[in-house]
């Protein structure tokens, strides 16, 4: 007890100073309460107050808890408990223990306005913001008069919550107290109105200020910048300097985002020069803003120089540089910098850092590294962060690992609209359109409202499945929620309607568009092409040129494909030559495929063969496959065998080409050769895709394969086909047995043809839909010649239009005629 003996000889200030340095402070305090005279005991409140104040200065939470505990045990010895509890609450706030401070606050009968302000400020800075607003209204109800320091804090909470109406009400309270022109209150109001989209109200407050400091100017500048109003932001910056207020680092940081958004590199460089002249650029926040601006202006070298010049880099700075490399498509450099960051153990990656590096892995399709980053996120606990989780989900989906993406999605604790949009887009991109629609419906049932990105992702699923009813509902939803005029939505709607057999509706969407881009025009040209409307596609192309839109390589793929489906050989040749001569677009492999397909479909097989041989680069397997398909259509066995050998020589022969060759042999009765090809196909482990057709009935998609008997109404479907066959024969239909590729009896061939998947789908639609209603059937393969002939007759029997979308185009059957004129 040597220190205790010494303590008896200390003054009050010396005792407090010694107390804050002792590891056993509570023991000393307990044992010294009897060391002072009676007069000293009456001043024990001030000793406690000084001790708490010392802890506030040192932010010593353990000491704070010990003092609080001792106060609770010795309340009878204290003269002013409320005053001391206010000090303890202040101490807890200083130590960032706001909940503990709130508990102490609740025990104080009449807290001072200073403590009210301190607690409101704590919640306004750290959240939950609602608590700050509730405290403000509790303050009013308690009869305590707010001060000019109350309003900046509670308005900041309103800003964080985007609670505009509450902020307006509090603004009126400030006016009633005569605080409407206070610089701090006005600055908080400007920040609130700007962040809530009320720029006009923010300007009104700003213009009404009697005195504007640099913080007020910065708030107004930041408001314009936040909304991407580049001209207004720069104009406000000029006015600020004319008014005699010099910009500081915060001013530059506020302006840089809108400079980057406007890609105003010269203005960005000017601001960088200003920062250098004022010796501001070494500051890490400003440096991070500058490197972010340079990266978004695609000046990655400048961004890296800024990064290297920053003396003390924090996690945000490292994250910004990694993100800059990703923005500038320098994925390898981003990964190298991330590795360097991880090796520096004093710098820890943030969720934003992991999001950037995961996007780099996605762009490089580097699944191995992506998995490692995922593991790092799990170890760091960041996988629970919604943004990181969404990026991991997107990475798996875009790398084609849809099973892992779905598993991760199912395990996510926190999902948002972005999560659903990512998994829906991933499913569609990987061919799981039906699953995408199911997830979309689950999203709606879970209470999430699809946003613009969700609709852009889900509408292509309707296109793939020809799910017109779902697509039309999506169109209606987009209009109701204000997305109907968005260019990206209109583009996918044009594609959806085109692929659902409603090219006229697609045209209506196109005609009503406020703004059209190259994708809009391309979508219409492709749409006309797949519907066999080659001349309409060419006309659309001319309108596009007249509108001043420059065609790209995709435009010519659509145009040449449209000529191919309509047999417009002369026009196709003209536009193929024009694309390089008149539009300076070098043809790529896809354009040559279109030309081979155009010539081959029209029967110019020899010319197509020569065309391939004269290509400026070596033809790939897709080009030769297009010619092989034409050999199948025209039963050219000799050339088909030669082309097949070319494909085999490349070592790339797949199941599709073997099936084509087998079909060529079967069509001319060379059954042994066909059997040999099928044996070879089986030996290579290749399987032929079965013919599959589907039809949408009342929003439900029904699928069929050839000879299918799995459908619940299979018996009725087969019975309907038998009835149709009788009527078809009366009208002169005769089964085209050459399309049966098995060596079986003629009668058996007729039965096989009758139960092709498209006929099953049509029969089911006839049973399910009201008389006269059009039928839309989608098939995964090219429609066979027998089905094509049969469907023409069925339209006469049923007196309804039947539309079939096969692998390459649409067939519109009506009154015994197909719009393809038997050319497809």
C-alpha positions in Angstrom: 0.0 0.0 0.0 3.0 2.3 -0.7 1.1 4.2 -3.4 -2.0 4.5 -1.1 0.2 6.1 1.6 1.6 8.5 -1.0 -1.9 9.3 -2.3 -2.9 10.8 1.0 -0.3 13.6 0.5 -1.4 14.4 -3.1 -3.5 17.3 -4.3 -6.8 16.6 -6.1 -5.2 17.2 -9.6 -2.1 15.2 -8.7 -4.4 12.3 -7.5 -6.4 12.3 -10.8 -3.3 12.3 -12.9 -1.8 9.5 -10.9 -5.1 7.5 -11.1 -5.2 7.4 -14.9 -1.7 5.8 -15.0 -2.4 3.0 -12.5 -3.4 -0.5 -13.7 -5.4 -1.2 -10.6 -7.2 2.1 -10.6 -10.5 0.9 -9.1 -8.7 -0.6 -6.1 -7.0 2.7 -5.4 -10.2 4.6 -5.8 -12.1 2.3 -3.4 -9.4 2.5 -0.7 -8.9 6.3 -1.0 -12.4 7.4 -0.3 -11.6 7.5 3.5 -8.2 9.2 2.9 -9.6 12.7 2.6 -11.0 15.0 5.2 -14.7 15.5 5.7 -14.4 18.7 3.6 -12.9 16.7 0.8 -15.7 14.1 0.9 -18.2 16.9 0.1 -16.2 17.5 -3.1 -16.1 13.8 -4.2 -18.3 14.7 -7.2 -15.6 16.8 -8.6 -13.0 14.1 -8.2 -15.2 11.7 -10.1 -15.8 14.3 -12.7 -12.1 14.9 -13.2 -11.4 11.2 -13.4 -14.1 10.7 -16.1 -12.7 13.7 -17.9 -9.3 12.1 -17.9 -10.7 9.0 -19.3 -12.5 11.0 -22.1 -9.1 12.4 -23.0 -7.5 9.0 -23.1 -10.6 7.1 -24.5 -10.0 4.4 -21.9 -13.0 2.1 -22.1 -11.8 -0.4 -19.4 -11.2 2.5 -16.9 -14.6 4.0 -17.9 -16.5 0.8 -17.0 -14.7 0.6 -13.6 -15.6 4.2 -12.8 -19.2 3.6 -13.9 -19.4 0.5 -11.7 -18.0 2.3 -8.7 -20.5 5.2 -9.2 -23.4 2.8 -9.1 -22.2 1.4 -5.8 -21.6 4.8 -4.2 -24.5 7.0 -5.3 -25.4 7.8 -1.7 -22.0 9.5 -1.3 -22.5 11.8 -4.3 -24.1 15.2 -4.4 -25.0 15.4 -8.2 -25.5 12.0 -9.7 -27.1 13.2 -12.9 -24.1 15.4 -13.7 -21.7 12.5 -13.2 -23.9 10.2 -15.3 -23.9 12.7 -18.1 -20.1 12.7 -18.0 -20.1 8.8 -18.1 -22.5 8.8 -21.1 -20.2 11.3 -22.8 -17.2 9.0 -22.0 -19.0 6.0 -23.6 -19.8 8.0 -26.7 -16.2 9.0 -27.0 -15.3 5.3 -26.7 -17.8 4.6 -29.5 -20.0 2.6 -27.2 -23.2 4.4 -28.2 -25.6 1.7 -26.9 -24.0 1.8 -23.4 -24.2 5.6 -23.5 -27.9 5.3 -24.4 -28.5 3.1 -21.4 -26.9 5.6 -19.1 -28.8 8.4 -20.8 -32.1 6.7 -20.1 -31.2 6.7 -16.3 -30.8 10.5 -16.2 -34.0 12.3 -15.1 -33.4 15.5 -17.1 -30.5 15.3 -19.5 -28.9 18.5 -20.7 -29.3 19.6 -24.3 -25.5 19.0 -24.7 -25.9 15.3 -23.9 -29.0 15.2 -26.2 -26.8 16.6 -29.0 -23.9 14.3 -28.3 -26.2 11.2 -28.5 -28.0 12.4 -31.6 -24.6 13.1 -33.3 -23.4 9.7 -32.4 -26.3 8.0 -34.0 -26.2 10.4 -37.0 -22.6 9.4 -37.6 -22.7 5.7 -36.8 -26.3 4.7 -37.2 -29.0 3.6 -36.9 -30.1 6.9 -38.4 -33.7 6.3 -37.3 -32.6 6.5 -33.7 -31.1 10.0 -34.2 -34.4 11.2 -35.6 -36.4 9.6 -32.8 -34.1 11.2 -30.2 -34.7 14.6 -31.7 -38.5 14.2 -31.4 -38.0 12.9 -27.9 -36.0 16.0 -27.1 -38.9 18.2 -28.3 -41.4 16.3 -26.3 -39.2 16.6 -23.1 -39.4 20.3 -23.4 -35.7 20.8 -23.9 -35.0 23.6 -26.5 -32.8 22.4 -29.4 -29.7 24.5 -30.2 -28.0 25.3 -33.5 -25.8 22.3 -32.9 -28.8 19.9 -32.7 -30.0 20.5 -36.3 -26.8 19.7 -38.3 -26.7 16.3 -36.6 -30.4 15.3 -37.0 -30.4 16.6 -40.6 -27.4 14.4 -41.3 -29.4 11.4 -40.1 -32.3 12.4 -42.5 -29.8 12.7 -45.3 -28.5 9.1 -44.6 -32.1 7.8 -44.7 -33.1 9.9 -47.7 -35.9 11.0 -45.4 -36.9 14.1 -47.3 -40.3 14.8 -45.7 -38.8 14.5 -42.2 -36.0 16.8 -43.2 -38.5 19.4 -44.5 -40.4 19.3 -41.2 -37.2 19.7 -39.2 -36.2 22.6 -41.5 -39.5 24.4 -40.4 -38.6 23.8 -36.8 -35.2 25.4 -37.3 -36.9 28.4 -39.0 -39.3 28.8 -36.0 -36.2 29.0 -33.7 -34.6 31.6 -35.9 -31.8 29.3 -37.1 -32.7 29.3 -40.8 -29.7 31.4 -41.7 -27.1 29.7 -39.4 -24.2 28.5 -41.6 -24.0 25.1 -40.0 -27.8 24.4 -40.2 -27.9 25.7 -43.8 -25.0 23.5 -44.9 -26.7 20.5 -43.4 -29.9 21.4 -45.2 -28.1 21.8 -48.5 -26.6 18.3 -48.1 -30.0 16.8 -47.2 -31.8 18.3 -50.2 -29.1 17.6 -52.7 -28.8 13.9 -51.6 -32.6 13.5 -51.7 -32.8 14.9 -55.3 -34.1 18.3 -54.2 -31.5 20.4 -55.9 -33.8 23.4 -56.4 -34.5 23.5 -52.6 -30.8 23.1 -51.9 -30.1 26.2 -54.2 -32.8 28.2 -52.4 -31.2 27.5 -49.0 -27.8 28.3 -50.4 -28.8 31.6 -52.0 -30.5 32.6 -48.7 -27.3 32.2 -46.6 -25.9 35.5 -45.3 -22.5 34.0 -44.9 -21.1 31.1 -46.9 -17.9 29.3 -45.8 -15.9 26.8 -47.8 -17.9 23.9 -46.3 -21.2 25.5 -47.5 -19.8 26.0 -51.0 -18.5 22.4 -51.0 -21.9 21.1 -50.0 -23.6 22.8 -53.0 -20.8 21.7 -55.4 -21.0 18.1 -54.1 -24.8 18.2 -54.7 -24.4 19.1 -58.4 -21.6 16.6 -58.8 -23.6 13.8 -57.1 -26.3 14.2 -59.8 -23.7 14.2 -62.7 -24.4 17.9 -63.6 -21.0 18.7 -64.9 -21.7 22.2 -66.2 -23.5 23.3 -63.1 -20.7 21.9 -60.9 -17.9 23.7 -62.8 -20.0 26.9 -62.8 -20.5 26.7 -59.1 -16.7 26.2 -58.6 -16.0 29.3 -60.6 -18.6 31.3 -58.6 -17.0 30.1 -55.4 -13.6 31.6 -56.4 -15.2 34.8 -57.7 -16.8 35.2 -54.2 -13.4 35.1 -52.7 -13.5 31.6 -51.2 -10.5 29.4 -52.1 -11.2 25.8 -52.9 -9.7 23.2 -50.6 -8.9 19.5 -50.9 -12.6 18.6 -50.2 -13.7 20.9 -53.0 -11.6 19.1 -55.5 -12.7 15.7 -54.2 -16.3 16.7 -54.6 -15.8 17.9 -58.2 -13.7 15.0 -59.5 -16.5 12.3 -59.8 -18.5 14.5 -62.3 -15.3 15.3 -64.2 -14.7 11.6 -64.6 -18.3 10.9 -65.5 -18.2 13.6 -68.2 -14.8 12.3 -69.4 -13.5 15.8 -69.2 -9.8 14.9 -69.0 -8.5 18.5 -69.7 -10.6 19.8 -66.7 -9.3 17.0 -64.6 -5.8 17.8 -65.4 -6.4 21.5 -64.6 -7.7 20.5 -61.2 -4.7 18.2 -60.7 -2.4 21.2 -61.5 -4.4 23.4 -59.0 -3.9 20.8 -56.3 -0.1 20.7 -57.0 0.2 24.5 -56.9 -1.7 24.5 -53.5 0.3 21.5 -52.2 -2.9 19.6 -51.7 -2.2 16.5 -53.9 -0.2 14.5 -51.2 -3.4 14.0 -49.2 -4.6 10.5 -49.5 -8.3 11.2 -50.1 -7.5 13.7 -52.8 -4.9 11.5 -54.4 -7.4 8.6 -54.5 -10.0 10.9 -56.1 -7.4 12.0 -58.8 -6.4 8.4 -59.6 -10.0 7.4 -59.9 -10.7 10.3 -62.3 -7.7 9.4 -64.4 -8.7 5.7 -64.6 -12.3 6.6 -65.7 -10.8 8.8 -68.4 -8.7 5.8 -69.5 -5.4 7.3 -68.4 -4.1 4.4 -66.4 -0.5 5.5 -66.5 -1.4 8.8 -64.8 -3.5 7.0 -62.3 -0.5 4.8 -61.4 1.8 7.8 -61.0 -0.6 9.3 -58.6 -0.8 6.1 -56.6 3.0 5.7 -56.4 3.3 9.4 -55.3 1.0 8.9 -52.3 3.2 8.5 -49.2 0.8 6.8 -46.9 -1.7 4.6 -48.7 -4.8 3.3 -47.0 -7.1 0.4 -48.0 -9.3 2.7 -50.0 -6.4 3.9 -52.1 -5.2 0.4 -52.9 -8.7 -0.6 -53.7 -9.1 2.4 -56.0 -6.0 1.5 -57.9 -7.0 -2.1 -58.4 -10.4 -0.9 -59.5 -8.7 1.5 -61.9 -6.9 -1.4 -63.6 -10.2 -3.3 -64.0 -11.9 -0.2 -65.5 -9.0 0.1 -68.0 -9.2 -3.6 -68.9 -5.8 -4.3 -67.4 -6.8 -7.4 -65.5 -3.3 -8.9 -65.1 -2.0 -5.7 -63.5 -5.0 -5.6 -61.2 -4.3 -9.2 -60.0 -0.6 -8.4 -59.5 -1.4 -5.3 -57.4 -3.9 -7.4 -55.4 -1.2 -10.0 -54.7 1.1 -7.2 -53.6 -1.6 -5.8 -51.3 -2.2 -9.1 -49.6 1.5 -9.6 -49.0 1.6 -6.2 -47.1 0.0 -7.5 -44.0 -0.6 -4.0 -42.6 -3.1 -3.4 -45.5 -6.3 -5.5 -45.5 -8.4 -5.9 -48.6 -11.9 -4.4 -48.3 -15.1 -5.7 -49.8 -14.8 -3.2 -52.6 -11.3 -4.6 -53.3 -12.6 -8.2 -53.5 -15.4 -7.1 -55.7 -12.9 -5.5 -58.2 -10.6 -8.5 -58.3 -13.5 -10.9 -58.7 -14.6 -8.8 -61.8 -11.1 -9.2 -63.1 -11.3 -13.0 -62.7 -14.6 -12.9 -64.5 -13.3 -11.0 -67.4 -10.3 -13.3 -67.8 -12.6 -16.4 -67.1 -9.9 -17.3 -64.5 -12.1 -19.6 -62.4 -9.2 -21.0 -60.5 -8.2 -17.6 -59.1 -11.8 -16.7 -58.7 -12.3 -19.7 -56.4 -9.2 -18.7 -54.4 -10.6 -15.2 -53.9 -13.9 -16.7 -52.9 -12.0 -18.7 -50.2 -10.3 -15.6 -49.0 -13.6 -13.8 -48.8 -15.0 -16.7 -46.6 -11.9 -16.6 -44.3 -12.3 -12.8 -44.0 -16.0 -13.0 -43.4 -16.7 -10.8 -46.5 -18.7 -13.5 -48.3 -21.6 -12.4 -46.1 -21.3 -8.9 -47.6 -24.1 -8.6 -50.2 -21.9 -6.8 -52.8 -19.1 -9.4 -52.5 -21.7 -12.2 -52.7 -23.3 -10.8 -55.8 -19.9 -10.5 -57.5 -19.0 -14.1 -56.6 -22.3 -15.2 -58.0 -21.8 -13.2 -61.2 -18.3 -14.7 -61.5 -19.5 -18.3 -61.4 -22.4 -17.6 -63.8 -20.3 -15.7 -66.4 -17.6 -18.5 -66.2 -20.3 -21.0 -67.2 -20.4 -22.8 -63.8 -24.1 -22.3 -63.4 -24.5 -25.2 -60.9 -22.0 -23.5 -58.5 -23.7 -20.2 -59.1 -27.1 -21.6 -58.2 -25.7 -23.4 -55.1 -24.1 -20.2 -53.9 -27.2 -18.2 -54.6 -29.3 -20.6 -52.5 -26.9 -20.3 -49.6 -26.7 -16.5 -49.6 -28.1 -15.1 -46.4 -28.6 -11.6 -47.8 -30.1 -11.3 -51.2 -31.1 -8.2 -53.1 -32.4 -7.3 -56.5 -28.8 -7.4 -57.9 -28.5 -11.0 -56.6 -31.6 -12.1 -58.5 -30.6 -10.2 -61.6 -27.2 -11.9 -61.6 -28.5 -15.4 -61.3 -31.3 -14.8 -63.9 -28.8 -13.4 -66.4 -26.4 -16.3 -65.7 -29.1 -18.9 -66.3 -30.1 -17.3 -69.6 -26.5 -16.9 -70.8 -25.9 -20.6 -70.1 -29.0 -21.9 -71.8 -31.2 -22.4 -68.7 -34.0 -20.1 -69.8 -36.8 -22.0 -68.1 -34.9 -22.0 -64.8 -34.4 -18.2 -65.2 -38.2 -17.7 -65.5 -38.7 -19.8 -62.3 -36.2 -17.8 -60.4 -37.8 -14.6 -61.7 -41.2 -15.7 -60.3 -39.6 -16.7 -57.0 -38.0 -13.2 -56.8 -41.5 -11.6 -57.1 -43.0 -14.0 -54.5 -40.1 -13.1 -52.1 -41.1 -9.5 -52.2 -38.3 -8.1 -54.4 -39.4 -5.7 -57.2 -37.5 -6.4 -60.4 -35.5 -3.4 -61.6 -34.4 -2.4 -65.1 -31.4 -4.8 -65.0 -33.6 -7.7 -64.0 -36.0 -7.1 -66.9 -33.1 -6.8 -69.3 -31.9 -10.2 -68.0 -35.2 -12.0 -68.0 -36.8 -10.9 -71.3 -34.2 -12.9 -73.3 -35.4 -16.0 -71.5 -38.8 -15.4 -72.9 -37.1 -15.0 -76.3 -35.4 -18.3 -76.0 -38.5 -20.2 -75.0 -40.8 -18.2 -77.3 -42.8 -17.6 -74.2 -44.9 -14.8 -75.6 -47.3 -14.5 -72.6 -44.5 -14.1 -70.1 -42.7 -11.6 -72.4 -45.9 -9.5 -72.9 -46.3 -9.5 -69.1 -42.7 -8.3 -68.8 -43.4 -5.6 -71.3 -46.4 -4.4 -69.3 -44.4 -4.5 -66.0 -41.7 -2.4 -67.7 -44.2 0.3 -68.8 -45.9 0.5 -65.4 -42.6 0.9 -63.6 -41.2 3.5 -66.0 -38.8 1.4 -67.9 -40.7 1.3 -71.1 -38.8 4.2 -72.8 -35.4 2.9 -71.8 -33.3 2.0 -74.9 -31.9 -1.2 -73.5 -35.4 -2.5 -72.5 -36.8 -1.6 -75.9 -34.0 -3.4 -77.6 -34.6 -6.7 -75.7 -38.4 -6.2 -76.3 -37.8 -6.0 -80.1 -35.7 -9.2 -79.9 -38.3 -10.9 -77.7 -41.3 -10.1 -79.9 -39.3 -11.1 -83.1 -38.4 -14.4 -81.6 -41.9 -15.0 -80.3 -43.3 -14.7 -83.9 -44.6 -11.2 -83.5 -42.3 -9.1 -85.7 -45.1 -6.5 -86.1 -45.1 -5.9 -82.3 -41.4 -5.6 -82.4 -41.7 -2.9 -85.0 -44.3 -1.1 -82.9 -41.8 -1.0 -80.0 -39.1 0.3 -82.4 -41.3 3.0 -83.9 -42.2 4.3 -80.4 -38.6 4.5 -79.1 -37.4 7.9 -78.0 -33.8 7.1 -78.6 -32.5 4.4 -80.9 -28.9 3.0 -81.0 -27.1 0.7 -83.4 -28.5 -2.3 -81.4 -32.0 -1.2 -82.0 -31.5 -1.1 -85.8 -29.6 -4.4 -85.8 -32.4 -6.0 -83.8 -35.0 -5.0 -86.4 -32.8 -6.2 -89.3 -32.2 -9.5 -87.6 -35.9 -9.8 -86.8 -36.9 -9.3 -90.3 -34.3 -11.8 -91.5 -35.4 -14.7 -89.3 -39.0 -14.2 -90.4 -37.9 -14.5 -94.0 -38.6 -10.9 -94.8 -35.3 -10.2 -96.6 -36.5 -7.2 -98.6 -37.9 -5.6 -95.4 -34.5 -6.1 -93.8 -32.8 -4.4 -96.7 -35.3 -1.5 -96.5 -34.6 -1.2 -92.8 -30.9 -1.0 -93.5 -31.5 1.9 -96.0 -33.6 3.7 -93.3 -30.8 3.2 -90.9 -28.3 4.9 -93.2 -30.8 7.7 -93.8 -31.0 8.3 -90.1 -27.3 8.8 -89.9 -26.5 5.6 -88.1 -23.2 4.0 -89.1 -23.6 0.2 -89.6 -21.2 -2.2 -87.8 -20.1 -5.7 -88.5 -23.1 -7.1 -86.6 -25.4 -5.2 -89.0 -24.0 -7.0 -92.0 -24.3 -10.4 -90.3 -28.0 -9.7 -89.9 -28.3 -8.3 -93.4 -26.5 -11.2 -95.1 -28.4 -13.8 -93.0 -31.7 -12.1 -94.1 -30.7 -12.4 -97.7 -29.8 -16.1 -97.1 -33.2 -16.9 -95.6 -35.0 -15.2 -98.5 -32.9 -16.5 -101.4 -31.6 -13.0 -102.3 -28.3 -14.1 -103.8 -27.6 -11.1 -105.9 -28.4 -8.7 -103.0 -26.3 -10.7 -100.6 -23.3 -10.6 -102.9 -23.7 -6.8 -103.3 -23.8 -6.1 -99.6 -20.9 -8.5 -98.9 -18.7 -6.5 -101.3 -20.1 -3.1 -100.1 -19.3 -3.7 -96.5 -15.5 -3.5 -97.2 -15.6 -1.1 -100.2 -18.2 1.4 -99.0 -18.2 1.0 -95.2 -14.6 0.0 -94.5 -15.6 -3.0 -92.5 -13.4 -6.0 -92.9 -15.4 -9.3 -93.2 -14.8 -11.8 -90.5 -15.5 -15.5 -90.2 -19.2 -15.0 -89.4 -19.7 -13.0 -92.7 -18.1 -15.7 -94.7 -20.4 -18.3 -93.0 -23.4 -16.2 -94.0 -22.2 -16.1 -97.7 -21.5 -19.8 -97.8 -25.0 -20.4 -96.3 -26.5 -18.0 -98.9 -24.9 -19.7 -101.9 -25.5 -23.2 -100.5 -29.2 -22.7 -99.7 -29.7 -21.4 -103.2 -28.1 -24.5 -104.7 -24.8 -22.8 -105.9 -22.7 -25.5 -104.2 -19.8 -25.3 -106.5 -19.6 -21.5 -106.2 -19.8 -21.8 -102.4 -16.9 -24.3 -102.5 -14.8 -22.0 -104.6 -15.7 -19.1 -102.4 -14.4 -20.9 -99.3 -11.1 -21.8 -101.1 -10.6 -18.1 -102.0 -11.1 -16.8 -98.4 -8.2 -14.6 -97.2 -7.8 -16.8 -94.1 -8.3 -20.5 -93.4 -11.9 -21.5 -93.1 -12.9 -22.9 -89.8 -15.2 -25.9 -89.1 -18.3 -23.6 -89.1 -17.7 -22.5 -92.7 -17.4 -26.1 -93.9 -20.4 -27.2 -91.8 -22.5 -24.6 -93.6 -21.5 -26.1 -96.9 -22.1 -29.6 -95.6 -25.6 -28.6 -94.5 -26.3 -27.3 -98.0 -25.1 -30.6 -99.4 -27.7 -32.3 -97.2 -30.5 -30.1 -98.5 -29.6 -30.7 -102.1 -28.5 -34.4 -101.7 -25.0 -33.7 -103.1 -23.3 -36.9 -101.9 -20.0 -36.4 -103.7 -19.3 -32.9 -102.4 -20.7 -33.8 -99.0 -18.1 -36.6 -98.6 -15.3 -34.2 -99.7 -16.4 -31.6 -97.2 -16.7 -34.2 -94.5 -13.1 -35.2 -95.1 -12.1 -31.6 -94.8 -13.8 -31.3 -91.4 -12.3 -34.6 -90.2 -8.8 -33.4 -91.3 -9.2 -30.5 -88.8 -9.9 -32.9 -86.0 -13.0 -31.0 -85.1 -15.7 -33.2 -86.4 -18.7 -33.1 -84.0 -22.0 -34.8 -83.7 -23.8 -32.3 -85.9 -21.5 -32.9 -88.9 -21.7 -36.7 -88.5 -25.4 -36.5 -88.4 -25.5 -34.4 -91.6 -23.3 -37.0 -93.4 -25.4 -39.9 -92.1 -28.6 -38.1 -93.3 -27.1 -37.5 -96.7 -26.4 -41.3 -97.0 -29.9 -42.2 -95.7 -31.7 -39.8 -98.0 -30.3 -41.7 -101.1 -30.7 -45.2 -99.5 -27.0 -45.8 -98.7 -28.0 -47.5 -95.4 -24.7 -49.2 -94.8 -22.7 -46.0 -95.1 -25.2 -44.3 -92.9 -24.9 -47.0 -90.3 -21.1 -46.8 -90.5 -21.2 -43.1 -89.7 -23.6 -43.6 -86.8 -21.2 -46.3 -85.4 -18.3 -43.9 -85.7 -20.4 -41.3 -84.0 -21.1 -43.6 -81.1 -17.5 -44.7 -80.9 -16.5 -41.1 -80.4 -18.9 -40.8 -77.5 -21.1 -38.3 -79.4 -24.8 -38.2 -79.1 -27.3 -36.7 -81.5 -29.5 -34.1 -80.0 -33.1 -35.4 -80.1 -35.7 -33.3 -81.9 -37.5 -31.3 -79.2 -40.4 -28.8 -79.7 -42.3 -26.7 -77.1 -45.4 -24.7 -77.0 -46.7 -22.1 -74.5 -50.3 -22.7 -73.4 -51.8 -20.2 -70.9 -48.3 -19.2 -69.6 -47.2 -22.9 -69.2 -44.5 -24.2 -71.5 -45.0 -27.8 -72.7 -42.1 -29.7 -74.2 -42.2 -32.8 -76.6 -39.6 -35.0 -78.2 -40.2 -37.3 -81.2 -42.4 -40.3 -80.3 -43.0 -38.8 -76.9 -45.6 -40.5 -74.7 -44.7 -38.9 -71.4 -47.2 -36.0 -71.5 -50.2 -36.5 -69.2 -52.5 -36.0 -72.3 -50.4 -38.2 -74.6 -53.3 -40.5 -75.5 -55.5 -37.6 -76.6 -52.6 -36.1 -78.5 -52.0 -39.3 -80.5 -55.7 -39.7 -81.1 -55.8 -36.1 -82.5 -52.9 -36.8 -84.8 -54.6 -39.9 -86.2 -57.7 -37.8 -86.9 -55.6 -35.2 -88.6 -53.8 -37.8 -90.7 -57.1 -39.0 -92.1 -58.1 -35.5 -93.1 -54.7 -34.7 -94.4 -54.8 -37.7 -96.8 -58.1 -36.6 -98.1 -56.5 -33.3 -99.1 -53.7 -35.1 -100.9 -51.1 -35.3 -98.2 -48.6 -38.1 -98.7 -45.9 -38.8 -96.1 -42.4 -37.9 -97.4 -40.6 -41.1 -96.3 -37.2 -39.9 -97.4 -37.1 -37.9 -94.2 -37.1 -41.1 -92.1 -33.5 -41.9 -91.7 -33.9 -45.5 -90.6 -34.1 -48.6 -92.8 -37.6 -49.7 -91.9 -40.9 -50.5 -93.7 -42.8 -47.8 -95.4 -45.8 -48.0 -93.0 -43.5 -47.7 -90.0 -41.9 -44.6 -91.6 -45.3 -43.0 -91.8 -45.9 -43.7 -88.1 -42.4 -42.2 -87.2 -43.1 -39.1 -89.2 -46.6 -38.7 -87.6 -45.1 -38.5 -84.1 -42.3 -35.9 -84.8 -42.1 -33.4 -82.0 -43.5 -30.4 -83.8 -46.6 -32.4 -84.8 -47.1 -33.5 -81.2 -46.8 -29.9 -80.0 -49.3 -28.7 -82.7 -51.8 -31.4 -81.8 -51.6 -30.5 -78.1 -52.1 -26.8 -79.0 -55.2 -27.7 -81.1 -56.7 -29.6 -78.2 -55.9 -26.7 -75.7 -56.6 -23.5 -77.5 -59.9 -22.1 -78.7 -60.7 -22.6 -82.4 -59.0 -20.1 -84.7 -56.3 -19.0 -82.3 -52.8 -19.0 -83.8 -50.3 -21.6 -82.6 -46.6 -20.9 -82.0 -44.3 -23.9 -81.8 -40.5 -23.7 -81.2 -38.1 -26.5 -82.3 -34.5 -27.0 -81.4 -33.6 -28.4 -84.8 -34.4 -27.6 -88.4 -38.0 -28.5 -89.3 -38.1 -31.5 -91.6 -39.6 -31.5 -95.1 -42.4 -33.8 -94.2 -43.5 -31.7 -91.2 -43.3 -28.6 -93.4 -45.6 -30.2 -95.9 -47.9 -31.6 -93.3 -48.3 -28.3 -91.4 -49.4 -26.5 -94.5 -52.3 -29.0 -94.9 -53.1 -28.8 -91.1 -53.7 -25.0 -91.5 -56.4 -25.8 -94.1 -58.0 -28.4 -91.8 -58.0 -26.3 -88.6 -58.4 -22.9 -90.3 -55.8 -21.3 -88.1 -52.3 -19.8 -88.5 -49.4 -22.0 -87.3 -46.0 -20.4 -86.7 -42.9 -22.6 -86.3 -39.6 -21.3 -85.1 -36.9 -23.7 -85.9 -33.1 -23.5 -85.5 -32.6 -21.0 -88.3 -35.8 -19.1 -89.0 -39.6 -18.7 -88.6 -42.1 -20.4 -90.8 -45.5 -18.7 -91.0 -48.1 -21.3 -92.2 -51.5 -20.0 -93.3 -54.2 -21.2 -95.7 -51.9 -24.1 -96.9 -48.9 -21.8 -97.7 -45.7 -21.1 -95.9 -44.1 -17.6 -96.1 -40.7 -19.3 -96.8 -42.0 -20.4 -100.2 -40.4 -23.8 -99.5 -37.0 -22.1 -99.3 -35.3 -22.4 -95.9 
